[in-house]
Amino acid sequence: MIGSHGQTFWHAVDAVGHVSATLQLGEPAVIAERTGVTTISNFRTRDVAVGGQGAPLTGYADWLLLRHPTKWRAVQNIGGIGNVTFLPPLSDHTSLPTAFDTGPGNALIDSAMMMLTDGAQAYDRDGQLARGGKLDEEWLQNLLGHPYYVVKPPKTTGRELFSAKMARDLVDEGHTRGLDNASIIATLTALTAQSIADAYEHFAPAQLDEVILSGGGRSNPVIMELLEALIPAKVLASDQIGVDGDNKEALVFALLAHETWHARAGNLPSLTGASRAVILGDITPGQNYVELIRRTFGGAG
């Protein structure tokens, strides 16, 4: 099978982080026809239909695969948007996981880099520009006053809020404040790290022992160093515990497709705010559909 998340084209979030609709592009009928492989897609919509945020769906895989025997973990993805799952240890039989979007991951940094370099650089490779700048602490505190950060989970956000337009406005504001390009990027990089650390301080259900990072942001050493300084827990890249941080989302949606095929729910209400657990996604038969049914469930198909 193929588990296809698609490209998120629109995630309709209101001012307090609640979702009314979500749309992913990437037509599963085309995928199934071109590959001959049965395709499971459109995972988020079913969760939204039962009152959930439709995100972060990675938390279900975190719950199944990444709980530590004795330690509380935060599993933090830093993609365009940052999202976290707080995982109780396996020894805790009463606590439930929680998950939400922490705010901007790389979205504002990347958009600002494109603007400041006239498209020559799509991201701050190795945090080189941020490392050469000076943090504007006053501006950072102003940016942390955005109302999204204090909304209680469950909540989600996206590039509809932390958008290229917001990045343009921030670049202009930084120049108005007399900052050079490096200092603008340094402050936006600090915003990503500080908003994550603040989310843990405000919303973590227990004292954290470890923070596991995945996504492109874990490859930015400035973000890593800031998080290590801000969070009173051991900070690790997911690669250090055996999960390829560049391909974690592929793992997640393969797992969700597997759960859907076996008629098992792929969401946890404590993670997304859904009213109940539901089977996620749409199944588009490929040429192997009948054989899949035979192999999985037996019978003549």
Rosetta silent file (secondary structure, phi, psi, omega in degrees, C-alpha in Angstrom):
SEQUENCE: MIGSHGQTFWHAVDAVGHVSATLQLGEPAVIAERTGVTTISNFRTRDVAVGGQGAPLTGYADWLLLRHPTKWRAVQNIGGIGNVTFLPPLSDHTSLPTAFDTGPGNALIDSAMMMLTDGAQAYDRDGQLARGGKLDEEWLQNLLGHPYYVVKPPKTTGRELFSAKMARDLVDEGHTRGLDNASIIATLTALTAQSIADAYEHFAPAQLDEVILSGGGRSNPVIMELLEALIPAKVLASDQIGVDGDNKEALVFALLAHETWHARAGNLPSLTGASRAVILGDITPGQNYVELIRRTFGGAG
SCORE:     score description
SCORE:     0.000 S_00000001
   1 L     0.000  162.024  170.917    0.000    0.000    0.000 S_00000001
   2 E  -116.939  129.887  171.247    0.866    3.661   -0.244 S_00000001
   3 E  -103.506  110.880 -174.309    0.013    6.033    2.592 S_00000001
   4 E  -111.582  113.255  174.354   -0.150    9.507    1.045 S_00000001
   5 L   -71.996  -37.555 -173.717   -0.427   12.571    3.249 S_00000001
   6 L    83.009 -177.355  178.567   -0.429   14.936    0.282 S_00000001
   7 E  -103.829  122.129  179.702    0.510   18.604    0.365 S_00000001
   8 E   -67.067  113.709 -179.639   -1.455   20.723    2.826 S_00000001
   9 E   -92.724  -34.919  179.671   -3.008   23.450    0.688 S_00000001
  10 E  -155.950  133.963  176.370   -5.306   24.923    3.335 S_00000001
  11 E  -132.720   99.706 -168.147   -5.888   24.319    7.024 S_00000001
  12 E   -78.041  101.304 -176.422   -8.664   26.668    8.113 S_00000001
  13 E  -112.801  132.726  177.922   -7.747   27.774   11.626 S_00000001
  14 L   -84.700 -174.359 -172.124   -9.626   30.479   13.527 S_00000001
  15 L   -65.374  -21.044 -179.766   -8.078   33.061   15.834 S_00000001
  16 L  -109.070   19.104  170.555   -7.958   30.675   18.795 S_00000001
  17 L    83.392   20.805  177.633   -6.469   27.736   16.910 S_00000001
  18 L  -101.390  145.499 -171.502   -9.617   25.732   16.115 S_00000001
  19 E  -105.826  134.715  175.907  -10.053   24.065   12.730 S_00000001
  20 E  -109.006  -21.988 -178.920  -13.161   24.134   10.553 S_00000001
  21 E  -162.218  157.367  177.318  -11.755   22.544    7.385 S_00000001
  22 E  -147.056  145.883 -177.493   -8.591   21.078    5.926 S_00000001
  23 E  -140.712  121.291  174.049   -7.486   20.368    2.358 S_00000001
  24 E  -112.179  135.357  177.650   -4.565   18.272    1.145 S_00000001
  25 E   -96.227  155.525 -177.297   -3.627   18.112   -2.536 S_00000001
  26 L   125.245   86.971 -168.834   -2.266   15.015   -4.257 S_00000001
  27 L   -68.296  115.289 -177.590   -4.962   13.002   -6.032 S_00000001
  28 H   -65.605  -27.933  178.072   -4.929    9.370   -4.749 S_00000001
  29 H   -63.504  -37.497  177.807   -6.694    8.095   -7.886 S_00000001
  30 H   -68.546  -42.853  178.703   -3.727    9.267   -9.965 S_00000001
  31 H   -60.384  -47.861 -178.445   -1.243    7.695   -7.541 S_00000001
  32 H   -64.097  -37.174 -178.437   -3.125    4.379   -7.540 S_00000001
  33 H   -71.239  -42.196 -176.550   -3.473    4.368  -11.333 S_00000001
  34 H   -74.155  -29.273 -177.113    0.145    5.199  -12.069 S_00000001
  35 H  -101.315  -21.987 -173.087    1.578    2.770   -9.515 S_00000001
  36 L    76.570    6.740 -173.048   -1.056    0.033   -9.454 S_00000001
  37 L  -107.156  131.558  176.424   -0.830    0.206   -5.650 S_00000001
  38 L   -56.945  131.686 -170.953   -3.811    0.699   -3.346 S_00000001
  39 E  -121.415  132.240  175.821   -3.498    4.176   -1.825 S_00000001
  40 E  -112.553  130.281 -168.705   -4.778    5.504    1.481 S_00000001
  41 E  -145.879 -179.120  170.356   -4.984    9.282    1.725 S_00000001
  42 L    56.279   50.146 -173.369   -6.752   12.324    3.190 S_00000001
  43 H   -70.325  -33.039 -168.848   -6.158   11.341    6.807 S_00000001
  44 H   -73.613  -31.978 -170.583   -6.893   14.671    8.481 S_00000001
  45 H   -60.710  -39.640 -177.131  -10.463   15.281    7.324 S_00000001
  46 H   -64.945  -37.947  178.029  -12.055   12.460    9.333 S_00000001
  47 H   -65.077  -42.313  177.442  -10.516   13.770   12.562 S_00000001
  48 H   -62.098  -36.471 -178.224  -11.819   17.293   11.800 S_00000001
  49 H   -62.899  -24.471  178.567  -15.266   15.783   11.098 S_00000001
  50 L  -107.376   27.902  171.955  -15.474   14.572   14.715 S_00000001
  51 L    86.751    9.199  179.803  -14.358   17.895   16.158 S_00000001
  52 L   -87.743  174.129  178.697  -10.599   17.354   16.108 S_00000001
  53 L   -81.259  -13.621 -173.379   -7.825   19.623   14.925 S_00000001
  54 L    70.924    8.338 -176.456   -6.762   17.180   12.203 S_00000001
  55 L  -167.824  159.993  -13.782   -3.268   17.633   13.620 S_00000001
  56 L   -80.861  124.885 -178.753   -0.748   16.760   14.757 S_00000001
  57 L   -74.922  -14.337  177.884   -1.334   13.214   13.482 S_00000001
  58 H   -63.298  -22.869 -176.593    2.284   12.287   14.175 S_00000001
  59 H   -60.849  -30.498  179.478    1.345   11.938   17.848 S_00000001
  60 H   -64.650  -43.165  177.646   -0.343    8.569   17.238 S_00000001
  61 H   -67.430  -38.481  176.712    2.900    7.102   15.913 S_00000001
  62 H   -58.214  -43.971 -179.302    4.830    8.705   18.760 S_00000001
  63 H   -60.527  -41.272 -177.833    2.455    7.016   21.222 S_00000001
  64 H   -76.801  -34.137 -166.216    2.986    3.602   19.639 S_00000001
  65 H  -112.214  -24.129 -165.068    6.710    3.788   18.943 S_00000001
  66 L  -119.108   12.543  175.814    8.531    6.339   21.082 S_00000001
  67 L   -72.272  139.364  178.271    7.444    5.964   24.707 S_00000001
  68 L   -90.930  149.661  179.920   10.332    5.414   27.103 S_00000001
  69 L   -56.294  -38.406 -172.739   10.050    2.741   29.817 S_00000001
  70 L  -131.370   -8.386 -171.418   10.461    5.242   32.675 S_00000001
  71 L  -110.993  143.751  168.583   10.915    8.792   31.295 S_00000001
  72 L   -75.708  133.659  179.752    8.528   11.533   30.174 S_00000001
  73 E  -123.147  145.723  163.584    9.375   12.613   26.638 S_00000001
  74 E  -107.358  124.191  176.404    8.520   15.540   24.420 S_00000001
  75 E  -104.201  107.148 -171.146    8.686   14.534   20.752 S_00000001
  76 E  -109.596  119.150  170.929    9.174   17.796   18.882 S_00000001
  77 E   -96.397  133.799  175.123    8.981   18.151   15.130 S_00000001
  78 E  -120.007   85.542  172.402   10.426   21.354   13.673 S_00000001
  79 L  -100.575 -139.022  173.106    9.217   21.574   10.103 S_00000001
  80 L   -60.893  -43.116  174.458    7.607   24.678    8.680 S_00000001
  81 E  -112.532  147.189  176.396    5.449   24.624   11.798 S_00000001
  82 E   -90.806  138.979  172.277    6.561   23.156   15.118 S_00000001
  83 E  -139.618  151.528 -175.093    4.486   20.465   16.820 S_00000001
  84 E  -132.409  146.308  167.546    5.001   18.487   19.996 S_00000001
  85 E  -120.655  125.806  174.137    3.708   15.291   21.575 S_00000001
  86 E   -94.038  118.665 -173.464    4.095   14.875   25.336 S_00000001
  87 E  -112.395  121.402  172.059    4.483   11.156   26.046 S_00000001
  88 L   -71.413  157.376  178.568    4.116    9.532   29.459 S_00000001
  89 L   -70.272  161.923  177.778    6.450    6.601   30.157 S_00000001
  90 L   -61.001  -26.692 -179.913    5.341    3.020   29.631 S_00000001
  91 L   -74.469  -12.194  178.957    5.385    2.601   33.406 S_00000001
  92 L   -94.993  111.471 -174.031    2.618    5.229   33.721 S_00000001
  93 L   -98.739    6.450 -177.412   -0.704    3.461   33.158 S_00000001
  94 L  -119.160  -32.197 -176.423   -2.985    6.435   33.771 S_00000001
  95 L   -75.828  145.005  176.272   -1.610    9.492   31.917 S_00000001
  96 L  -105.051  154.514  175.497   -2.615   10.187   28.324 S_00000001
  97 L   -73.503  154.554  171.050   -0.457   11.842   25.663 S_00000001
  98 E  -129.471  155.582 -177.712   -1.147   15.405   24.593 S_00000001
  99 E  -154.537  151.655  177.513   -0.101   17.142   21.386 S_00000001
 100 E  -171.029  168.385  174.513   -0.390   20.498   19.653 S_00000001
 101 E   -83.860  127.971 -178.453    1.372   22.906   17.318 S_00000001
 102 E   -81.271  -22.140 -177.514    3.864   25.062   19.209 S_00000001
 103 E   135.860 -149.907 -177.846    4.034   27.797   16.548 S_00000001
 104 E   -68.545  136.935  169.292    6.543   28.624   13.827 S_00000001
 105 L   -98.414  -95.064  177.859    9.252   26.114   13.118 S_00000001
 106 L   -99.290   -4.972 -168.931   11.259   27.068   10.053 S_00000001
 107 H   -57.834  -50.948 -176.924    8.455   28.910    8.217 S_00000001
 108 H   -71.033  -39.162  178.815    9.326   32.480    9.198 S_00000001
 109 H   -61.250  -48.429 -176.260   13.095   31.898    9.047 S_00000001
 110 H   -64.813  -44.648  179.754   12.919   30.344    5.583 S_00000001
 111 H   -63.296  -41.203  179.114   10.603   32.999    4.158 S_00000001
 112 H   -64.465  -39.350  178.339   12.771   35.767    5.596 S_00000001
 113 H   -61.433  -41.987  177.948   15.906   34.166    4.135 S_00000001
 114 H   -60.228  -41.729 -178.785   14.309   34.118    0.687 S_00000001
 115 H   -70.131  -43.334 -174.526   13.451   37.808    0.996 S_00000001
 116 H   -73.863  -21.452 -179.542   16.779   38.926    2.417 S_00000001
 117 L  -110.599   12.807 -178.750   18.823   37.061   -0.219 S_00000001
 118 L    53.596   40.069  175.543   16.533   37.832   -3.195 S_00000001
 119 L    84.751   -0.640 -177.609   15.763   34.129   -3.509 S_00000001
 120 L   -72.766  -29.797 -178.994   19.375   32.957   -3.458 S_00000001
 121 L  -128.792  124.493 -177.946   18.984   31.064   -0.150 S_00000001
 122 L   -87.267  -12.906  178.581   15.845   29.160    0.825 S_00000001
 123 L  -159.966  167.896 -178.358   16.991   28.566    4.421 S_00000001
 124 L   -89.402   88.862 -175.304   19.749   29.474    6.856 S_00000001
 125 H   -57.884  124.637  178.631   22.179   26.634    6.229 S_00000001
 126 H    57.679   18.404  179.262   23.741   25.449    9.499 S_00000001
 127 H    64.865   24.261 -172.682   22.374   28.595   11.172 S_00000001
 128 H   -63.684  -42.297 -178.212   25.306   30.562    9.765 S_00000001
 129 H   -70.699  -42.999  179.266   23.481   33.866    9.359 S_00000001
 130 H   -59.652  -39.111 -177.304   21.735   33.610   12.743 S_00000001
 131 H   -66.598  -27.643 -179.462   25.050   32.869   14.452 S_00000001
 132 L   -87.492   -1.611 -178.047   26.533   36.047   13.008 S_00000001
 133 L  -102.297  176.727  179.311   23.673   38.251   14.211 S_00000001
 134 L  -117.921  126.024 -179.829   22.690   39.843   17.498 S_00000001
 135 L   -65.425  131.001  172.563   19.435   38.929   19.193 S_00000001
 136 L   -94.140   96.527 -173.315   17.031   41.836   19.734 S_00000001
 137 H   -63.667  -40.466 -179.944   15.598   40.736   23.095 S_00000001
 138 H   -62.293  -44.410  178.645   12.971   43.492   23.252 S_00000001
 139 H   -64.009  -42.119  178.593   11.647   42.610   19.808 S_00000001
 140 H   -56.984  -45.605 -179.466   11.655   38.906   20.687 S_00000001
 141 H   -64.266  -35.540  175.574    9.479   39.552   23.741 S_00000001
 142 H   -63.100  -43.768 -179.248    7.082   41.580   21.588 S_00000001
 143 H   -65.025  -34.828  179.154    6.833   38.718   19.090 S_00000001
 144 L   -71.067   -7.433  175.789    6.143   36.234   21.886 S_00000001
 145 L   -80.678    1.199  178.386    3.066   38.315   22.741 S_00000001
 146 L   -58.821  135.785 -174.429    1.197   36.839   19.749 S_00000001
 147 H   -61.525  -23.563 -178.254   -2.139   35.456   21.050 S_00000001
 148 H   -59.089  -36.483 -171.473   -1.588   31.986   19.567 S_00000001
 149 H   -66.284  -25.120 -177.035    1.068   31.111   22.106 S_00000001
 150 H   -98.878   -2.830  175.577   -1.236   31.390   25.118 S_00000001
 151 L   -66.767  133.005 -178.515   -4.180   29.468   23.628 S_00000001
 152 L   -75.572  141.169  175.173   -4.610   26.232   25.573 S_00000001
 153 L   -65.239  158.342    3.841   -4.278   22.946   23.655 S_00000001
 154 L   -75.490  142.331  179.225   -5.618   21.230   21.698 S_00000001
 155 L  -155.863  157.475  178.079   -4.717   23.750   19.019 S_00000001
 156 L  -146.361  161.222  179.965   -3.142   23.816   15.607 S_00000001
 157 L  -150.305 -175.067 -178.506   -1.797   26.418   13.220 S_00000001
 158 L  -170.388 -167.025 -179.457   -0.115   26.705    9.837 S_00000001
 159 L   -73.241   -9.390  172.033    1.325   28.961    7.180 S_00000001
 160 L   -64.506  -30.838  178.132   -2.052   30.666    6.950 S_00000001
 161 L   -98.020  -58.402 -179.697   -1.019   32.392   10.197 S_00000001
 162 L   -88.641   73.150 -163.264    2.786   32.203   10.257 S_00000001
 163 L  -101.518  174.613  174.322    2.870   33.153    6.607 S_00000001
 164 H   -63.118  -33.613  176.889    5.201   34.662    4.044 S_00000001
 165 H   -64.936  -42.538  176.620    3.310   37.926    4.549 S_00000001
 166 H   -60.377  -42.003  179.103    4.044   37.803    8.263 S_00000001
 167 H   -61.349  -41.664  178.279    7.714   37.176    7.441 S_00000001
 168 H   -61.659  -44.286  178.700    7.726   40.182    5.097 S_00000001
 169 H   -62.343  -38.190 -179.441    6.202   42.359    7.805 S_00000001
 170 H   -70.676  -39.089  176.189    8.796   41.113   10.305 S_00000001
 171 H   -60.440  -45.236  178.414   11.686   41.765    7.917 S_00000001
 172 H   -62.699  -41.795  179.424   10.411   45.316    7.411 S_00000001
 173 H   -64.407  -40.406  178.777    9.964   45.764   11.162 S_00000001
 174 H   -61.488  -42.995  177.940   13.471   44.476   11.809 S_00000001
 175 H   -65.755  -37.962  176.992   14.965   46.965    9.374 S_00000001
 176 H   -61.940  -32.913  178.539   12.899   49.734   10.957 S_00000001
 177 L   -78.776    0.326  178.217   14.429   48.760   14.291 S_00000001
 178 L    83.912   17.464 -178.826   17.878   49.234   12.742 S_00000001
 179 L   -85.789  144.543  171.471   18.759   45.523   12.593 S_00000001
 180 L   -82.183  174.010 -175.034   20.985   44.053    9.925 S_00000001
 181 H   -59.397  -42.153 -178.121   19.945   40.894    8.073 S_00000001
 182 H   -62.883  -38.230 -178.301   21.868   38.566   10.388 S_00000001
 183 H   -72.938  -31.401  174.031   20.217   40.034   13.482 S_00000001
 184 H   -63.261  -47.408  179.957   16.752   39.677   11.960 S_00000001
 185 H   -67.116  -37.199  177.477   17.402   35.984   11.324 S_00000001
 186 H   -60.367  -41.034 -178.355   18.963   35.570   14.779 S_00000001
 187 H   -72.349  -39.607  177.696   15.819   36.970   16.391 S_00000001
 188 H   -67.346  -34.859  176.542   13.434   34.865   14.279 S_00000001
 189 H   -66.285  -41.325  176.578   15.512   31.779   15.086 S_00000001
 190 H   -64.418  -32.869  177.581   15.291   32.613   18.776 S_00000001
 191 H   -61.477  -44.153  177.456   11.509   33.005   18.362 S_00000001
 192 H   -58.417  -50.196 -177.037   11.244   29.401   17.162 S_00000001
 193 H   -66.755  -44.400 -176.176   13.278   28.080   20.092 S_00000001
 194 H   -68.756  -37.313  179.034   11.716   30.287   22.755 S_00000001
 195 H   -66.112  -33.436  175.279    8.139   29.578   21.642 S_00000001
 196 H   -67.623  -48.717 -179.435    8.861   25.848   21.921 S_00000001
 197 H   -61.311  -40.833  179.298   10.412   26.225   25.373 S_00000001
 198 H   -65.401  -37.713  178.054    7.522   28.428   26.549 S_00000001
 199 H   -61.094  -39.072  178.062    4.995   25.875   25.293 S_00000001
 200 H   -65.888  -43.586 -177.792    6.674   23.224   27.429 S_00000001
 201 H   -62.867  -38.608 -174.763    6.704   25.474   30.474 S_00000001
 202 H   -84.833  -33.224 -166.346    3.021   26.346   30.130 S_00000001
 203 H  -124.210   -7.656  178.426    1.486   23.106   28.856 S_00000001
 204 L   -63.664  131.593 -176.276    3.707   20.082   29.617 S_00000001
 205 L   -77.513   -9.650 -179.485    1.697   17.760   31.900 S_00000001
 206 L  -157.842  168.125  175.231    4.786   16.633   33.840 S_00000001
 207 L   -64.563  127.864 -177.100    8.483   17.348   34.267 S_00000001
 208 L   -86.046  143.414  175.692   10.211   16.293   31.056 S_00000001
 209 L  -101.272  -36.024 -177.308   13.254   14.043   31.009 S_00000001
 210 E  -140.746  147.281  171.704   14.003   14.028   27.267 S_00000001
 211 E  -120.883  122.883 -177.835   13.163   16.069   24.181 S_00000001
 212 E  -107.553  119.423 -175.092   13.381   14.210   20.862 S_00000001
 213 E  -103.707  136.874  171.254   13.742   16.457   17.794 S_00000001
 214 E  -135.215  176.884 -177.669   12.866   15.627   14.192 S_00000001
 215 L    86.886  171.548 -175.143   12.317   17.679   11.048 S_00000001
 216 H   -61.402  -29.467 -177.293   14.625   20.095    9.291 S_00000001
 217 H   -62.937  -24.067  179.990   15.013   22.323   12.325 S_00000001
 218 H   -69.389  -15.937  179.178   17.062   19.693   14.130 S_00000001
 219 H   -88.986   -1.314  176.630   19.799   20.281   11.509 S_00000001
 220 L   -94.386  105.874 -174.782   20.089   23.940   12.529 S_00000001
 221 H   -62.993  -26.068  178.135   22.767   23.950   15.265 S_00000001
 222 H   -68.259  -43.387  175.947   21.671   27.369   16.542 S_00000001
 223 H   -60.595  -45.148  179.994   18.141   26.081   17.213 S_00000001
 224 H   -58.897  -46.524 -178.420   19.599   22.992   18.895 S_00000001
 225 H   -64.693  -40.831  178.305   21.878   25.071   21.126 S_00000001
 226 H   -62.903  -44.440  179.863   19.090   27.443   22.094 S_00000001
 227 H   -64.461  -40.094  177.814   16.775   24.589   23.018 S_00000001
 228 H   -61.449  -33.926  179.703   19.491   22.908   25.062 S_00000001
 229 H   -79.016  -29.537 -172.369   19.949   26.162   26.996 S_00000001
 230 H   -91.766  -27.056 -171.501   16.235   26.866   27.450 S_00000001
 231 L  -107.741  125.682  179.632   14.783   23.455   28.296 S_00000001
 232 L   -80.894   59.594  178.884   15.699   21.630   31.530 S_00000001
 233 L  -154.655  163.071  177.941   15.779   18.225   29.847 S_00000001
 234 E   -73.849  127.468 -178.714   18.132   16.203   27.662 S_00000001
 235 E  -104.361  123.351 -177.367   17.749   17.272   24.017 S_00000001
 236 E  -128.465  146.762  166.956   18.340   14.582   21.383 S_00000001
 237 E   -77.309  144.635 -177.432   17.925   14.341   17.622 S_00000001
 238 H   -58.664  -28.070  178.693   15.516   11.536   16.716 S_00000001
 239 H   -59.216  -28.000 -178.375   18.316    9.894   14.743 S_00000001
 240 H   -72.733  -15.027  176.267   20.023    9.209   18.081 S_00000001
 241 H  -114.724   17.541  171.253   17.176    6.904   19.118 S_00000001
 242 L    93.907   11.729  178.232   16.880    5.130   15.762 S_00000001
 243 L  -115.066  118.665  179.697   14.294    7.262   13.920 S_00000001
 244 L   -65.459  109.861 -174.610   15.458    8.982   10.725 S_00000001
 245 L   -64.988  -22.555  178.741   14.420   12.581   11.378 S_00000001
 246 L   -80.326  -19.136 -174.820   14.240   13.415    7.656 S_00000001
 247 L  -122.458   17.700 -177.392   11.801   10.584    6.968 S_00000001
 248 H   -62.871  -40.963 -178.215    9.740   10.442   10.138 S_00000001
 249 H   -65.415  -32.827  174.645    6.582   11.731    8.470 S_00000001
 250 H   -62.386  -42.359  175.979    6.871    9.006    5.823 S_00000001
 251 H   -60.178  -44.973 -177.103    7.018    6.490    8.672 S_00000001
 252 H   -59.714  -47.766 -173.661    4.005    8.104   10.351 S_00000001
 253 H   -79.970  -22.197  168.018    1.731    7.971    7.311 S_00000001
 254 H   -65.466  -42.917  179.075    2.798    4.445    6.383 S_00000001
 255 H   -64.903  -43.947  179.382    1.773    3.445    9.904 S_00000001
 256 H   -62.803  -38.521  176.868   -1.528    5.339    9.679 S_00000001
 257 H   -62.518  -41.301  178.301   -2.283    3.644    6.337 S_00000001
 258 H   -60.434  -44.413 -179.571   -1.580    0.289    7.968 S_00000001
 259 H   -65.127  -41.626  179.191   -3.987    1.086   10.826 S_00000001
 260 H   -61.940  -44.754 -178.851   -6.707    2.213    8.415 S_00000001
 261 H   -60.770  -33.500 -179.944   -6.387   -0.941    6.327 S_00000001
 262 L   -93.997   17.292  173.838   -6.813   -3.038    9.457 S_00000001
 263 L    59.606   38.218  176.740   -9.889   -1.012   10.526 S_00000001
 264 L  -114.199  143.501  179.065   -8.162    0.531   13.536 S_00000001
 265 L   -61.353  143.594 -179.806   -8.494    4.135   14.642 S_00000001
 266 L  -114.688    8.550  176.199   -5.503    6.329   13.793 S_00000001
 267 L  -124.049  157.298  171.884   -6.237    9.264   16.080 S_00000001
 268 L  -120.567  122.780 -177.795   -6.258    9.694   19.831 S_00000001
 269 H   -54.817  -32.013  179.850   -8.813   12.228   21.150 S_00000001
 270 H   -67.947  -18.852 -179.807   -6.354   13.424   23.794 S_00000001
 271 H   -89.915  -42.884 -171.499   -3.990   14.458   20.982 S_00000001
 272 H  -108.004  -11.603 -176.606   -6.296   16.177   18.497 S_00000001
 273 L    83.578    9.267  178.722   -9.338   17.128   20.592 S_00000001
 274 L   -65.681  154.368 -179.836  -11.641   14.846   18.579 S_00000001
 275 L   -73.090  -22.257  178.141  -14.846   13.674   20.237 S_00000001
 276 L  -160.616  164.368  175.590  -13.911   10.049   19.597 S_00000001
 277 L   -77.168  137.777 -177.885  -11.333    7.816   17.974 S_00000001
 278 L  -138.716  157.684  172.650  -12.062    7.112   14.296 S_00000001
 279 L   -75.311  130.432 -173.232  -10.596    5.235   11.353 S_00000001
 280 L   -97.618  152.897  164.414   -8.780    7.799    9.222 S_00000001
 281 L    90.889  170.441  176.936   -8.458    8.335    5.499 S_00000001
 282 E  -113.806  139.354  179.033   -9.896    7.303    2.154 S_00000001
 283 E  -103.428  121.692  176.896   -9.018    4.009    0.438 S_00000001
 284 E  -112.276  111.106 -175.405   -8.487    4.161   -3.329 S_00000001
 285 L   -64.005  137.773  169.939   -8.134    0.646   -4.810 S_00000001
 286 L  -106.063 -172.965 -179.221   -5.159   -0.095   -7.034 S_00000001
 287 L   -61.983  -23.725 -178.252   -4.544   -3.108   -9.249 S_00000001
 288 L   -91.824   10.790 -171.405   -3.412   -5.054   -6.181 S_00000001
 289 H   -60.633  -49.619 -177.590   -6.608   -4.361   -4.198 S_00000001
 290 H   -64.614  -42.020  178.424   -8.176   -7.828   -4.439 S_00000001
 291 H   -62.597  -38.405  176.611   -4.869   -9.518   -3.689 S_00000001
 292 H   -60.812  -43.880  179.248   -4.436   -7.263   -0.645 S_00000001
 293 H   -62.222  -43.293  179.816   -7.840   -8.297    0.662 S_00000001
 294 H   -61.841  -46.893 -177.077   -7.006  -11.968    0.149 S_00000001
 295 H   -67.402  -35.069 -175.802   -3.651  -11.685    1.865 S_00000001
 296 H   -84.549  -43.962 -169.198   -4.966   -9.647    4.767 S_00000001
 297 H  -115.382   -8.171 -178.046   -8.379  -11.074    5.461 S_00000001
 298 L    79.427  178.003  177.686   -8.502  -14.407    3.606 S_00000001
 299 L    88.592 -178.387 -173.952  -11.317  -15.575    1.391 S_00000001
 300 L   -84.756  -12.553 -179.106  -11.831  -15.312   -2.326 S_00000001
 301 L    80.965    0.000    0.000  -11.933  -11.511   -2.464 S_00000001
